[in-house]
Amino acid sequence: MIWNETKECMDRDQIKHMQGIRLRKLVERIYHNVPYYRKKMQKLGIEPWDINGVEDIEKLPFTTKEDLRDNYPFDLFAIPMSEVIRLHASSGTTGKATVVGYSRRDIDIWKECVTRVLAMAGIGKDDKIQVSYGYGLFTGGLGLHYGAENLGATVVPMSTSNTKKQITMMEDFECTSVACTPSYLLHLIEEIKGKGDLDKVKLKSAICGGEPWTANMRDNIEESLGIKAYDIYGLSEIMGPGVAADCYYHKGLHIYEDHFLPEIVDTETLKQVPEGEQGELVITTLTKEAFPLIRYRTKDLTSISYDRCDCGRTFARISRFTGRSDDMLVIRGVNVFPSQVESALLELGETKPYYLIIVDRIDNMDTFEVWVEVDEKFFSDEIRELEKLRQKIAHGLKQALGLTVKVKLVEPKTIERTSGKSTRVIDKRVLV
């Protein structure tokens, strides 16, 4: 299946009409092929013919990660296992992984979506892309790999870990693009700068995803390497990387509405919110054969816009994620997201892009401490200069969060680096 840019420039009526046709087919197929969905729909008094178009989407039940775990491993599949050509799974934090399956057509569509992302980032057949996402059951590595090959680019399948080798291959192969988490790319930049080898890096772009990141972090990456950094979004339950991505203008992530029907709902009422208002992203997979999902609650917080982008594309755009509804911390009655801490620190401009939030409860009172890496020069200066910086950071965080924060300044590389998703929060209140 070959990428065709005209698909991304249909008018809204064409998009809505196409989605309505695909939604009706999807509902009929899962009603007859997935007993779990059939029971949920019957409980709500919904039959397939009750769904005539996208305007009827709210009649359908939501799907949650708990539903996936309750039907582990294959009870939500809509095709026979003999037609499933690949399985992926996310890590099971509660003991069970969430398992997803793909038909041959599913794989083709996945490749097409990632190809669109890479083409939108200006990558072509003359580029070499180093894929530093994990391979295996995680969807990141193989998703980017097949999309890049489909585009005709040269793939360097590094996977994760072994930072020294990552840098060596990037330099020796003269890679022009890299795909990895933004926090790991910052770590690579830190190591390259430490070697004094920035002039050996030939990167023109980076495809970053797998974790929330701020505009300030993007600016840091782009300025450090002189490149364009693009945001790619996906989740294993829906497909993997390639559900949405941003273009050159960085005005939101274009979501591929020919395959995914997005909604933004209020996190409490679960009713759709108006365009531009923040809520939880909900996605229905319009074309998935093996593992279709209806109204899957992603827990990711964003807003949506349907106007035409400056790049000319007409697919809906979701705004940069502010966090996840299940990542929100409630500290003494104040709602705090890790991304707020990150934004405040990067705006100060005197810290390293590494921090760790430690939440505890002492004498029935919640405590909120942030460890922040700062340049080693502050530890060689007078102690009062270090204290002045600490107070400045504490004041900046209080202004941003509306909460008094205990700040601990630590030396570079104190906080653990990882090639996967970074650990940003340790909540000791829930540790046993």
N, C-alpha and C positions, 0 to 999 in steps of 0.2 A: 504494500500500500504506500503510495508516494504522497509526500506532503504537497498540498496545494494552497497557496496563500489566499486564494479567492474565498475559501471556506471561512476565513477569519474576517471577511469584509461584507458579509450578508447584512441586509437591513433587519431591523428588530422584528418586523412582521414575518420575514422568512425564517428567522431563528425560532421564533415562538411556534410557527406552524410545524417546523421540522421536529421540535421538541415534543409537541403534542402527539404527533404520529408515533414517535419512538416511545413516549411514555405509555401510550395505550397498549402497544405491543409488549412492553416490559411487564406491565401489570398483569396482562393476560397470561404471559409465560410463567411468571413466578406463582401466580394463583394456582396453576395446574401442576407445576413442577416442584414447588417448595412447600411442603405441608405446614411448616411453621408460619410462613406468611399467610397461607390460606386460612389458618385458624385465627390469626390476628385480625384479618380483614373480616372474616365472618363474625367475630366478636363485636366488631364495629358496625356490622350490618352493611358491609361494602362488597359489591360484586364488581367484576372487571368492567362491565358495561356502564358502571357509574362514573368512570373516569373518561371524560371526553377530550381533555386537553390540560395544559399546564395550570389552568385556573382551578382545576379540581385537585391539585396536589395536596392541599391541606386536609382533604378527606382521608388520606392514607396514613397509616401508623408510622411512628418513628422507629428507627433501628439504633441500638446502642451497642457499645463494645460488650456489655454484659450479655446481650443476645447472642453475639458471636461466640462468647465463651460457653454459654449454656448449650450451644449446638455444636461444640467441638467434637471431632474435627471437621466433618464433611456434611452435616445435616442441612446447611444452608445452600449447598451447591444445587444448581438448576440443570445440570447436565450429568450424564453417566460418567463415572470415573474413567471409563475407557476413552472418553473424549477430552479429559484433562491432561494437558501436556506438561504442565509445570505447577509446582506448589511453592509458595513462600509463606513465611510466618514471622510475626513480630515477637519480641521477647515477652515472655509471660511473667509479669511482675507479681501476679497473684497465684502463680503455680501453673496456669494454662496459657499457652500462646494463642494468638488469634491467627487462624490459618486461612489462607486465600488460595484460590485455584484459578488457572487460566486455560482457556481453549486456544487453539492456534490463532483464531481471529482476534481474541483478546490480546495476544502477544503482538500481533500486527498493529492493532490500534495503539497499544502502548508505545511501540516503536515510533509510530507516526506522531504521537503527542510529544515525545521527547525530541524528535527531529524538528518539530515546530519551535520548541524552546530554543534549541541550539541555533537554528536559522535566524530566529528573532534576535539572538545575541551576536549575529554577524559571523558565526562559525561556518566554514565550508569545507570542501574536500581537500583543500591545501593546508588545513590546520591539523595540529597534533594536540589531542586532548588527553590530559592525565586524569584518570578517574580514581580519585582517592576516597571514594565512599566504600563501605564494606561490601564485599561480595558474599554470596551464600544465601541463607534464608532471608536476610535483609534485602529489601528491594532496591536500595540505592545504587549499588555498584552495577548490577546487571541492567537496571533500567537505563542509566546513562550510557552504558557500554553499547547496548543494541541500538539506541537512538543515534549515537554518534556514528556507528558503522552504517546505519541506514542512510545517513546523510552523506557518507563517503569520506568522513574524516578518519585520520589515523588515531587509533586508540592505544593508550598506554595504560594497561589494567593494573595499577599499583595496589589497589585496595587500601586498607588502613595500616597504621603502625609503621615502625622503622623510619622515623623522620629523616635521618641522615640519608638513607637510600632514596627517599622521596625527592629530596633536594638534588641529589646527584643525578637522578634520572631526568628531572625537570630541566637541569642545566645542560646535561650531555645530549639529550634528545631535542633540545631547543623547543620544548612544548610551548604552544601558543595559547593554550587554555587549560584550566584546571577545574575539576569538579570535586567539591568537598564541603564540609560544614564551615561556616564563617569563622567560628572560634578556632578550628584547626588551621585554617589559612592564616589567621593572625599569628598562630604559633610558628608556622613555616616562615612567615615574614620575619618574626623575631630571631629565628635561627639563621636565616640568610643574612640579615643585617649584622648579626654577631660575627659572621665569617667575613663580612665586608664584600659579599658577592652579589650585591643587587644588580650590578652591571652584567652579570652572566645570565640573568633571568630574562627570557624573551616573551613572557606572557603578554597577551593583549586583552584577555578576558578571564573571568572566573564565574562559575555556575555554582552558587552557594545556596544551601537549604538544609533541611533536616532538623533545624532548631530556629526559634525566633531570633531575629537580629534587628538592630536599630539602624536608622538612617545614618547616625553618627558612626556606627561601626562600618557601614558601607563606605563612608567618606574616608575613614582611616585606611581601609584596604586599598581603595582606589588611589589615594594620594601616595601611599607607601610604594606601590608598584607601578603607578602610572597606567592603570588599566581601567576597564569598565567591569563592575561586578554586578551580576544579575541574580535576582531572587527566583528560585524554583521551588514550587510547592507540590506536595503530594503526600499521600499516606497509603500504607500497604492495604488497608481495608478497601480503599476505593480503586486503586490501581498500583500506586507507587509514584515515584517522581514524574512530573509531567502533567499533573492535573491543571496547574496554572503556573504562569511565570510573568515577569515584567519585561518591558521592552526598553529601548534606549532612553526613553523619556522618564522612566521610573515614576510613573503616576498611577501605580496600582498593578496588580497581577492579572493578566488576561486569563480568564478561566475558559477552557475549551467546552463551550456550551453545546456543541454538537454531540458530545459524549457525556457531559456531566451537567445536571440541572441544579443550580445553586439556589439556596434560600438563606436569608438571615432572619433568625428568630430571637425573640426575647428569651433570656436565659431562665426566667421565672414562669412566664405565662406560656411560653413555647408558641406564641403567635408571631406571624411574620411582622417585621418592622418596616417602616418606610425606607425608601432608597436613601442612602447616605447615613442612616442611623446604625450605631454599633450593636452587634448582637452575636449570637453563635452561628457559625457557618454549618449549614446542613446540605448534604449532597445526595442526589439520586443518580445512580449510574444508568444512563440511558441505553448503552450498547453492550454492556458486559454480558457474556454468555454463561461462563462457569460460575461466577460468584456475584450476581447482581444484588445491589442493596437499594432499598427504598428509604429515603429521608434519613440518611445516616448522620447522627449527631457527632460532629468532629471534635467538639469542645473548643475549637479555635475561635477566638474573638476577632471580628473584623466588621467592615461595612461593605456595601456594594454600590457600584455606579454603572449605569447603562448607557451613558453618553459615549459618542465616538472619541477615541483616543487621538492624540496629536499624530500618532503613527499611522492613522487611518483604519485601524482595526476596530470592529464593532462588537466583538464579544465582550461580555460584562467584565468589569474589573473589580477585584476585591482589594481593599486597602491593606497596607502592611499590618501584620498581626500584632496586637497589643499583648498577647499572651493567650493562655488557655483558661477556660472557666475553672478547671480543676487544679490549676497552678496558683490561683489566687490565695494569698495569705491574709488572714484576718488578725491584725495585731491591735489589741486593745480597742476593738471596734472600728479600726481603719482598714480598708481594703487596699492591699499592696500587691503589685505584680512585679516580678523580677525585672521585666523590661523597663519599668519606671526607674529602677535603681541604675540600670545600665545607661539609660539616656542621661540621667543627671550626672553620672561620673564622667561620661565622655564629653559632655558640654563644658565641664570644668577644665578639661584639657591638660591637666597636670598629673594624670594617673595612667597606669598601664591598663589595657583593655581586659583585665582579669579581676574578678571579684568573687566573693563567696558570702552568702547570706546565712547566718546562723540564728535560728529561732529557738528559744527555750522558754520554760515556765519556771520561775523561781518565786517561792512564797506566794503562789496563786497569781503571779503577775507575769504577763508575757514580756520577754526581752527580745530585742531586735538588734543584732550586731552585724556589721558589714566589714569583712576583711578586704582591703584594697591594696593592690600592688602599686608601688611608686618607684621611681627611678632610684637606683642605689646611691646617687649623689646626695639625696636627702638624709641618708644615714651617716654620711661622712661630714655633713654640715653641723652647725650648732644645733643642740637639741631643741632650742626654742623655734628654729625654722621648721623642724619636723612637726612640732606641736602646732605651729601656726597653720601648716597645711592640713593637719588633722581636723582642726577646728573649722577651717574653711570648707572641707568636704562634709563634715557633720552638718554645718549650716546649710549647704547646698542640698543635701539629702532631706533635711527637715522642711525646706521650702518646697521641694518637689513632692514629698510624700505626706506632709502634714503630720509628721510623726518624729519624735525624738529618737535619734539613731546613735548607737554606740559604734564608733569607727576605730578600727585597728589597722594601722599602716604596716604593711609587710614588704620584705625585699622581693625583687624580681625572682620569678620561678618558684615562689613559695606555694602558690596554688597549683594544683595538679593540672597538667595539660593532657588532652585526650584527642584522638583522631575521630572520635564519634561525638555524640551529644555531650556537651559539657555539663558537669554538675554545678548548678548555681545556688542551690538551696539545701541546707541541712536543717530539717525541722525536728528538733529533739523532743518536741511535745508528743509526737506520734511514734517515737522509737520505743521499743519494748526492751 
